[in-house]
Amino acid sequence: MSLRIVVCVKYVPDATGDRHFADDLTVDRDDVDGLLSELDEYAVEQALQIAEEADDAEITVLTVGPEDAKDALRKALSMGADKAVHVEDDDIHGSDVMATSLVLAKAIEKTGYDLVICGMASTDGTMGVLPAILAERLGVPQVTLLSEVSVEDGTVKGRRDGDTASERLEASLPAVVSVTDQSGEARYPSFKGIMAAKKKPVESLDLEDLEIEADEVGLEGSWTRVDSAAERPARTAGTIVKDEGEGGKQLAEFLASQKFI
Ligand SMILES: Cc1cc2nc3c(=O)[nH]c(=O)nc-3n(C[C@H](O)[C@H](O)[C@H](O)COP(=O)(O)OP(=O)(O)OC[C@H]3O[C@@H](n4cnc5c(N)ncnc54)[C@H](O)[C@@H]3O)c2cc1C
């Protein structure tokens, strides 16, 4: 039977762009270009390598995001994924990680899966918690932050590198894993891959398809929301310490006055 891999990929605002809050204090995603979160390219790469090793495997890339999030799906398809699922619904606007994970879990259940692969964190929210919450929602084991991953005989195996030790972990499928940026360089889409991606299926789903009520997501269904935000103050010139014999002392006094030492 085919190994069904679902890779969660996030469409994130370009970090080099000028990002702003909208009136409701959510990120104004219409105002800035976006792209496939670079850390999720590692997840797509690991899915492709696992599929290459398997007799028979199918990779679905999944995103919850606005219309333009299709760009992230197209990039993952051009890297080699087989098909894509795009969940888009106006009511999702303002969803935090709890609400987003609900939508992803329902979409994964509907798609069918043996293995879910996530990135270690998104490059905008950077919480790194979604994979664990997803595993809880799906009721399956989680093996997170892997720098090496493989699948053998219905088991996912991997290595998690910590500061002082490396752990070897495994879980029976179905399971959720997340992979780090140490898991192996992500391939570039080839010209052939880019052309092929244009013909690969992209399924669009909304909340009704997933049997999710509007008040379970969005700002209303979220556990967190931004109450206030302020522009970062402009940089001031700073304090210049001139060394006229006592520079070191003045520096130490400055650091002490700021409670740095
Ligand atoms: C249109 C839109 C509006 C949003 N508005 C808000 C808001 O107002 N307030 C708020 O707190 N959050 C909002 N979010 C959700 C937020 O951007 C994150 O998706 C969510 O909170 C997960 O947090 P994170 O990015 O830190 O995930 P992490 O835990 O850092 O992500 C780890 C991994 O989870 C997967 N993943 C995360 N998000 C997605 C996704 N959307 N689709 C597919 N895979 C994903 C990726 O594999 C990623 O590498 C919004 C999202 C969208 C798409």
PDBQT file of the ligand as one rigid body, heavy atoms in Angstrom, charges set to zero:
ROOT
HETATM    1  C1  LIG A 301      -4.188  34.297   6.812  1.00  0.00    +0.000 C 
HETATM    2  C2  LIG A 301      -3.611  33.987   8.166  1.00  0.00    +0.000 A 
HETATM    3  C3  LIG A 301      -3.876  34.854   9.219  1.00  0.00    +0.000 A 
HETATM    4  C4  LIG A 301      -3.344  34.582  10.465  1.00  0.00    +0.000 A 
HETATM    5  N1  LIG A 301      -3.580  35.446  11.484  1.00  0.00    +0.000 NA
HETATM    6  C5  LIG A 301      -3.026  35.199  12.697  1.00  0.00    +0.000 A 
HETATM    7  C6  LIG A 301      -3.227  36.090  13.795  1.00  0.00    +0.000 A 
HETATM    8  O1  LIG A 301      -3.910  37.098  13.659  1.00  0.00    +0.000 OA
HETATM    9  N2  LIG A 301      -2.686  35.784  14.991  1.00  0.00    +0.000 N 
HETATM   10  C7  LIG A 301      -1.922  34.650  15.173  1.00  0.00    +0.000 A 
HETATM   11  O2  LIG A 301      -1.432  34.404  16.289  1.00  0.00    +0.000 OA
HETATM   12  N3  LIG A 301      -1.711  33.809  14.151  1.00  0.00    +0.000 NA
HETATM   13  C8  LIG A 301      -2.235  34.053  12.925  1.00  0.00    +0.000 A 
HETATM   14  N4  LIG A 301      -2.047  33.171  11.903  1.00  0.00    +0.000 N 
HETATM   15  C9  LIG A 301      -1.460  31.887  12.196  1.00  0.00    +0.000 C 
HETATM   16  C10 LIG A 301       0.013  31.922  12.291  1.00  0.00    +0.000 C 
HETATM   17  O3  LIG A 301       0.572  32.659  11.196  1.00  0.00    +0.000 OA
HETATM   18  C11 LIG A 301       0.603  30.520  12.321  1.00  0.00    +0.000 C 
HETATM   19  O4  LIG A 301       0.242  29.748  11.175  1.00  0.00    +0.000 OA
HETATM   20  C12 LIG A 301       0.225  29.705  13.500  1.00  0.00    +0.000 C 
HETATM   21  O5  LIG A 301       0.026  30.481  14.630  1.00  0.00    +0.000 OA
HETATM   22  C13 LIG A 301       1.355  28.713  13.735  1.00  0.00    +0.000 C 
HETATM   23  O6  LIG A 301       2.406  29.378  14.397  1.00  0.00    +0.000 OA
HETATM   24  P1  LIG A 301       3.859  29.398  13.834  1.00  0.00    +0.000 P 
HETATM   25  O7  LIG A 301       3.891  29.940  12.459  1.00  0.00    +0.000 OA
HETATM   26  O8  LIG A 301       4.726  30.033  14.862  1.00  0.00    +0.000 OA
HETATM   27  O9  LIG A 301       4.117  27.837  13.731  1.00  0.00    +0.000 OA
HETATM   28  P2  LIG A 301       5.370  26.955  14.086  1.00  0.00    +0.000 P 
HETATM   29  O10 LIG A 301       4.999  26.085  15.209  1.00  0.00    +0.000 OA
HETATM   30  O11 LIG A 301       6.610  27.790  14.177  1.00  0.00    +0.000 OA
HETATM   31  O12 LIG A 301       5.403  26.123  12.713  1.00  0.00    +0.000 OA
HETATM   32  C14 LIG A 301       5.991  24.840  12.618  1.00  0.00    +0.000 C 
HETATM   33  C15 LIG A 301       5.564  24.195  11.349  1.00  0.00    +0.000 C 
HETATM   34  O13 LIG A 301       4.141  24.054  11.301  1.00  0.00    +0.000 OA
HETATM   35  C16 LIG A 301       3.691  24.145   9.950  1.00  0.00    +0.000 C 
HETATM   36  N5  LIG A 301       2.772  25.291   9.787  1.00  0.00    +0.000 N 
HETATM   37  C17 LIG A 301       2.628  26.377  10.577  1.00  0.00    +0.000 A 
HETATM   38  N6  LIG A 301       1.652  27.185  10.106  1.00  0.00    +0.000 NA
HETATM   39  C18 LIG A 301       1.170  26.584   8.983  1.00  0.00    +0.000 A 
HETATM   40  C19 LIG A 301       0.173  26.923   8.028  1.00  0.00    +0.000 A 
HETATM   41  N7  LIG A 301      -0.571  28.055   8.140  1.00  0.00    +0.000 N 
HETATM   42  N8  LIG A 301      -0.055  26.071   6.996  1.00  0.00    +0.000 NA
HETATM   43  C20 LIG A 301       0.666  24.921   6.866  1.00  0.00    +0.000 A 
HETATM   44  N9  LIG A 301       1.641  24.551   7.746  1.00  0.00    +0.000 NA
HETATM   45  C21 LIG A 301       1.884  25.378   8.782  1.00  0.00    +0.000 A 
HETATM   46  C22 LIG A 301       4.953  24.309   9.099  1.00  0.00    +0.000 C 
HETATM   47  O14 LIG A 301       5.413  23.028   8.719  1.00  0.00    +0.000 OA
HETATM   48  C23 LIG A 301       5.911  24.952  10.074  1.00  0.00    +0.000 C 
HETATM   49  O15 LIG A 301       7.268  24.762   9.738  1.00  0.00    +0.000 OA
HETATM   50  C24 LIG A 301      -2.539  33.423  10.660  1.00  0.00    +0.000 A 
HETATM   51  C25 LIG A 301      -2.274  32.580   9.591  1.00  0.00    +0.000 A 
HETATM   52  C26 LIG A 301      -2.782  32.846   8.339  1.00  0.00    +0.000 A 
HETATM   53  C27 LIG A 301      -2.448  31.901   7.231  1.00  0.00    +0.000 C 
ENDROOT
TORSDOF 0
